[in-house]
Amino acid sequence: MATPATAPPVTKEKPAEVGPVRARRRRGRTRRLPSRRALESFAIFGLFFALYFAIGYRVVVELHLVNFDALARLAHAYFVWWNEPPKLAAIGFVWPPFQTLVFLPFALIKPLATSLAAQPAMSAVFMAALMVVLNRALGVTEMAWYARYPLLVLFGLNPMIVYYGANGMAEAVYLFFLTAAVYFLIRWHLTRRTHLLAFVGLAMSLAMLSRYEILPFALVIAAAIGAITLAGRERVYRPQELEGSLLLYLAPVAYAGGAWLFFNWLILGDPLSFLQFGPTSADIGTSQQDIAGLAARDLGATELVKYLFELNFALFPLAPIVFGGLLITAAVRRDLMSFVLAALVVTNAAVTALLFLQSSDPNLVQLRYNMRAIPLALIGAAWIFYIWHRSPIRWSVWAATALVLALSLPSTYLTMRTYTYQYEENVFLRALETGEDQEGNNGIGGYPIGIADEEAITEYIEQNVPEDDVILTDDAQSLGIMLLSGRPDLFFDRIDRGDDAWLRALDDPFGKVDYFLVTTDERCRAPCLDFVRDRYPGVLRDRVPGMHVVLRTKQYVLIELDERAPPESSRDES
């Protein structure tokens, strides 16, 4: 009997794929088209960035409307990369750190920074990003594209939004993060996706590190999260849910604030050292004025409330109107989020009133300090539109919002042009209207506009000072020249090796440095003290032996030092 042969093992093979099927799978693995929402966001960002940057380049670079605060943040970001030695500590511990950190990518490109084009580039990025967030927020409230886009255009063309999207100031930065936090808060409220609270906390932490005054908004949002969680939305309340929600939100806020306090304590020995800095030059000019025809100290609570209402209505009429609409909606529809948004819209005015009653400081009513409710007002209007979605008044809400936004354009423009307490808003409008160079014009408190003196000193240094020479200067006063020169390593400043080494060189400069760069009293930079001028009081008048004035402008003096110290007798006589 024959033995059957062993059968070969059976192997399973995949069926051969037809060419088009295999091609489709390959395309699916290697190529994915952006979603419609992403394309929409890219388009909105690109259009508004181009608008704000073009206007900013024209006004800042060509017409020389340079805000010193923006110039200072850009300069210190530039020093992080290009000073000698380069160090992250160049961002300083006076201003909120994120105001300088956002300039780091732009300062890495030397021509972009030294031409000052980095200023409008930075603010245009964040203001355009704000427009993207607003579009997403309007979309969350079930507003179709044909309803969103007109509101975005009217909002984006508001003169205050254009100005701070073009000038390099930190307003664009913190407005973006504040608005993003409110957007994620609304999404969390609608979906109860807990991870969104982490985004709320992250956005608020970055907003606080961009502007300390955002802290009250962070507290209001914390209370809102607690109240919404307790409301339960028809679910059984669990204590651990409240704890987890608040912890998820507060963790990034506490970490960011704690880290900043720790670094201040570690480096400066005082965790609150950043609060001890004095007012800026623009603030000093503002503080010398009265409010509404009265001395600041004579303005009582009733007059102050009336003044703030009129200011906010003139600056952006939608804000007080939406505040009232949100309160009515909260009462009629028993909607907690309407009340939360109303609280956020009024937070800045309430805090301003409390601080003013305590300090009588007119700086608090500057226009830029009262624009924080502007994007929140638009979100509030969109929320009213959402809450009344089954009511015939829904599109009346949209029409009223569009009308008020349109009326805000001339109202904001007139306020910027005529209001007393501002930060060169009227100069910005003048530059746009006339197209004329603003060099030499004056801003608030007689503060001069332009960088002609910085450019004159920079040109002289480039043509007459050898590259191996050393110029000792107080970087807090002469940072504009250090930036425009593109060579901060040429200057011996307080950032380089610390205050102690710099002060020792100041006390015994001969043979160690070749020049002093000193400011005059024409442009007082906060804290209105030049350490070089303070150490040698007669140096501006050429009365210090061994020190000779080689170039004088209205705001700066360049002084050459002898290689050797003069005799003690001549120094004593001086």
Beta strands, then each sheet from edge to edge (+ up, - down):
strand 1: 471-473
strand 2: 491-492
strand 3: 515-519
strand 4: 547-552
strand 5: 556-561
sheet 1: 2+ 1+ 3+ 5- 4+
end
